[in-house]
Amino acid sequence: MQKVPMPPSLSPDTPVLIAGPTASGKSALAVAIARTQGGIIINADALQVFDGWRLLTARPSDADLAQAPHALYGHVPLKGDYSVGHWLRDVAPLLDGARPIIVGGTGLYFTALTEGLVEIPPTPPAVRLRADALPLPALLAQIDAATRARIDTANRMRVQRAWEVLETTGRSLSDWQDATPPPLLPLQSTLPLLIEAPRDWLTPRIERRFDQMLDAGVLDEAAAIRPQWDPADRSARAIGAAELIAHLNGDIPLTQARTAAIIATRQYAKRQRTWFSARMKAWHRLNAAETDLSTAVAALIR
């Protein structure tokens, strides 16, 4: 992929967007910029919004929180529902204050922010239950060709969402998308940074980070959540949550839970890279395997 040249410098007034796969060093870069130039760090990770899984989702530490203001971390109840629409409504008032430094790994949040998002009515529980009962081919068969061309047809969640929209509103997802309003923060008004993390460089970091989570007490965190654990909760999608709960339930040994969680994290990072490659072609790129944090910050702020 052709790399977008870096700008000559970063103004303290320019909003910064930092995306990248899990464990790639996004948060450290955000803190370094905020500490040097000022700004508020705003979460753009769909799982770090939930209370409860602080260690497992790698939410900012107390040390990070002390270095710069942070927002939209752990502000949603563990049993709550949350979507990209919720996030856009939460982030909108934060764009008018201190310079935003928006960081996370949820690509959909960034594209909704910089390209716009249409407000689709929520899916009624009865429609969701019917969708849950249908196999993937049956869902696909009822979706229009225009929508099928825009989604990953192997991704059950995306396909079911398209089916639910059509069933709930009588309009296809592609039709709703074509009515998208202007973005809250156009990409050209920001410095968009995409951290590229080659697999061979990222895999050892993923392994070390999960071991650090274990050392920091993530099993205690899981034990506290276990009495109210429900795999249907959105917060339950935290990578490694199901494996830790399974271990605490006596279903698998800790070594197996660790291995499964690390594999799931690597698979998630691969899906993130695929999204970024397809949807973030205009973003400036930082290769994490070739550029250390101090060098990246020095290059931006000069």
Secondary structure, 3 states (H helix, E strand, C coil): CCCECCCCCCCCCCCEEEECCCCCCHHHHHHHHHHHHCCEEEECCCCCCECCCCCCCCCCCHHHHHHCCEECCCCECCCCCCCHHHHHHHHHHHHHCCCEEEEECCHHHHHHHHHCCCCCCCCCHHHHHHHHHCCHHHHHHCCCHHHHCCCCCCCHHHHHHHHHHHHHHCCCHHHHHHCCCCCCCCHHHCEEEEEECCHHHHHHHHHHHHHHHHHHCHHHHHHHHHHHCCCCCHHHHCCCHHHHHHHHCCCCCHHHHHHHHHHHHHHHHHHHHHHHHHHCCCCEEEECCCCCHHHHHHHHCC
